[in-house]
Amino acid sequence: MTEISFELDGEQVTTNVDPKTPLREVLRDEFGKKGVKSSCDSGRCGVCTVHLDGDAVKSCLVLAPKADGRTVTTIEGLAGETDDLHDVQQAFLDKFATQCGYCIPGMIMTAVDYLEDGEYSGERAEIESALKGNVCRCTGYEKIVDAVEEVANSRS
Amino acid sequence: MTEYLKPVDRESARRYLDEHRDSAKIVAGGQSLSLLLRQGLLDPDVMIDISDVDEFSGIETGPDRVSIGAVTTYEQLESHPVSSTVETLGDSVDVIADRQVRTAGTIGGAISHADPSLDIVPPLLCLDATVRIGSVDGERTVPLEEFHDGYMAADLAQNELVEGITFDGSASDWESNYAKHSRVSGGWATVGIASRVRTTDDRDAFTDVRIAAAAVGDTAVRLSSVEDALIGEPTDRETVADAASNATADIDPLDDLSGSAEYKKHLARTLVERSINRTVDRTGGVR
């Protein structure tokens, strides 16, 4: 077993893992972060997207030891200490971007990475490209892009 | 239980690998490796994560050489000026997977993985790139074209690892492109074609041509039949279309879930033509 310590949604945590374990399993099974969803298990669908040192990654493709000494943020820690929603979460509500909801944590984590990664144009084609690693099986993409577009416009 | 080692410099990375040569696997970004582990195709006793080794990280540009460290991520390459100056690289990174995978996936990891469908390989073949390979015995280099020597196979001894890749990025009179078809945006290439050309000053004829293809056989390959058919020839659309029909001479695609061999041959001819024409357009186009 390999000991790993990292900051998880604002809290310092330590655990022992088989290093072949994907980060997603540690987040869900060890720390109860069920907001990190699980689906394709092969890096295609994006529902398990979290932030590693602020950058969106697919936690099913990240080996757990990669988190050691770093900061992991899940959808559950996105809004920080406050009871308010993050503005991207709020925009998804306002634009009715949530249907069954299963893809939404991953969608939001990828959208936040796009919006906070320096320069963006906010054009729809660019948003669609930024979100292409996240699949919505309800096919609710238009509303999802609407939500991200609203935040992009309100921030610029 | 698997042991996880994290060397912080080149010497310890080489030494760990030498000590555990029978049972170790190098970890870079882990984007392909984690799937192989999950599928049970690999079960190493020791994993050596080289992502914190400074000597293997980043992009160095000299007067005539560009050197990309093995653990440089696609995202780092995408945001580096070389992706604009060598357009086939920028085109390629732009269609690789998605932003999450590009954040974590590495150039050295990809090259070591040796999947024939990798988008980054054809552009590097067109750049005559050289792979830098390290071990406790020092460094050796091998042309990328020779490095991939079979389906998902590479010219690496058990105690050797890919430390970087180097190519000549100085020649500004080359133009280039990467054209890809995949079933879904960001998916694995059904076929991918890189082209890189140099023309006479008046843009009337090709003086140098490099064409390479992904997902058309056991390894990515240069399409010398197309290259030979174009050198010295006019840059017009008709000549390019005729030359592109030679693409099938150099490829041996398989029937698989992404398409039949016949379909991929058709796609290769179409994408070769498209990629060369786009490259010609970037030279300023046919007069």
Contacts between the chains, C-beta under 8 A, distances in Angstrom:
chain1	res1	chain2	res2	distance
A	1	B	1	6.0
A	2	B	3	7.7
A	2	B	4	4.4
A	18	B	1	6.4
A	18	B	2	6.5
A	19	B	2	5.2
A	19	B	3	7.6
A	19	B	4	3.7
A	19	B	47	5.6
A	20	B	2	5.7
A	20	B	37	4.8
A	20	B	43	7.9
A	20	B	47	7.6
A	22	B	34	6.0
A	22	B	38	7.4
A	41	B	38	6.9
A	42	B	35	6.0
A	42	B	38	7.9
A	43	B	31	6.8
A	43	B	34	8.0
A	43	B	35	6.9
A	43	B	97	7.8
A	43	B	101	6.5
A	46	B	98	7.3
A	46	B	100	6.7
A	49	B	100	5.8
A	52	B	104	7.9
A	55	B	75	7.8
A	55	B	103	4.7
A	56	B	99	6.3
A	56	B	100	4.9
A	56	B	103	6.5
A	57	B	100	5.2
A	57	B	103	5.7
A	57	B	104	5.1
A	58	B	100	4.8
A	58	B	101	6.8
A	58	B	104	7.8
A	60	B	34	7.4
A	61	B	30	6.6
A	61	B	31	5.1
A	61	B	34	5.1
A	61	B	35	7.3
A	61	B	100	7.9
A	61	B	101	7.0
A	61	B	104	6.8
A	62	B	30	6.5
A	62	B	34	7.2
A	62	B	104	6.4
A	63	B	27	6.7
A	63	B	30	4.9
A	63	B	33	7.7
A	63	B	34	5.7
A	63	B	37	7.9
A	63	B	47	7.7
A	63	B	49	7.9
A	65	B	4	4.9
A	65	B	6	7.6
A	65	B	47	8.0
A	65	B	49	6.7
A	66	B	30	6.6
A	66	B	49	7.4
A	66	B	51	7.5
A	68	B	6	8.0
A	110	B	99	6.8
A	110	B	100	6.6
A	113	B	99	6.8
A	113	B	100	8.0
A	114	B	99	7.0
A	129	B	185	7.8
A	130	B	99	5.9
A	132	B	98	5.1
A	132	B	185	4.9
A	132	B	186	5.0
A	133	B	97	6.7
A	133	B	98	2.6
A	133	B	99	6.3
A	133	B	100	5.0
A	133	B	101	6.6
A	133	B	186	6.4
A	134	B	98	7.8
